[in-house]
Amino acid sequence: MNRSPFAPSATAAARFPSGWRARLARDPIPTLLREGPPSLSARIRRELIDDDEAPRGAEVLAFPDVKAFLKKQGAKGDFPAKPLEKGLGSEKFASVIATVRALERMAELGLDSGEKAVTQAAEFVLATQGKDGGIAALAIGENKADKAKLPAVHFQGWALASLCRVGWDSEPRVASGFNFLLQWRQADGGWAWRGVRSDSSARPSSHLITGMALRAFAASASRRSSREARRAAELLATRFLQPDRYPDRKAPSYWEQLSEPRFYVDMLDALDTVTAVGLGKENSGVRTAEAYVRGRQSSDGLWYPGGPPEPGAPSRVPTVTPKDREAARWLTVRALSVLRRVN
């Protein structure tokens, strides 16, 4: 049974007269606008307060923090990999995944396919795509030294999601990538790690793999309402706070490890994905996930990466570094965007 031990108190007083922000225990938007860099403020204006004059494109490129971010891009369009990415596969794999992450950040910054940096990064991600639509650089085994049989569908899905978010939804190579995902679905409508965890479509899907593959459909305006996306979303929503069917991040507690920027599936990421596909509060899994996400808001109004506070902790605000606080601000905007959609 899906349940959340972190649902906010039913007696919590609303602090605002109406709208989705009235349902928050505390509205963090004033804090975010006061503390965040110009790029974060611009994102808030675009996504949360519907400001038609919010900065985009060339104006965003002039922000100091955006300039610093784009300076990391290599001549081939790639971005430097972090230790987590390097530990999973080859140097090429790590570079592609790092660039996928960078494309997502570009989307959050308000950049799209009209910008040279976006186009270069997208081309780098698709450079090893095969005739079957799979991105060959994303083929990894269970261990770094293992030879992979085919591109990992979960990382393929994440890559396609990043491309769709920056405006490449109608690109023929992206369509080919979606065909690859559909070809390797499980019979239950989700996905498993083919060639590593399963060689048969009859085996049950993994919520880790399904959640990451489904990101692609959630990000695609032309595919998110498809029957395949809806079926996978309904399946994923039955798995919230449950153990996975496979060893990868099997424990239910992995659902509670909120990450920023996102990587593997967690409760916020999954709620974002299934509601973008079209599930709403009529779905019990959505209600469970929404209550959980609401319950993770700290007393200062922000959402912090990592696990939930220890039971009986004197404060719901962790001791953090400036870097942690920056990650919390970006995570909070993501949480608010999802809660706005749900409500």
Buried (B, 14 or more C-beta within 10 A) or exposed (E): EBEBEBBBEEEEEEEEEEEBBEBBBEBBBEBBBEBBBBBBBBBBBBBBEEEEEBBBEEEBBEBEBBEEBBEEBEEEBBBBBEEEBBEBBBEBBBBBBBBBBBBBBBBBBBBBBEBEBBBBBBEBBBBBBEEBBBBBBBBBBEEEEEEBEBBBBBBBBBBBBBBBBBBBBEBEBBBBBBEBBBEBBBEBBBBBBBBBBBEEBEBBBBBBBBBBBBBBBBBBEEBBEBEBBBBBBBBBBEBBBEBBBBEBBEEEEBBBBBBBBBBBBBBBBBBBBBBBBBBEEEBEBBBBBBBBBBBBBBEBBBBBBBBBBEEEEEEBBBEBEEEBBBBBBBBBBBBBBBBBEBB
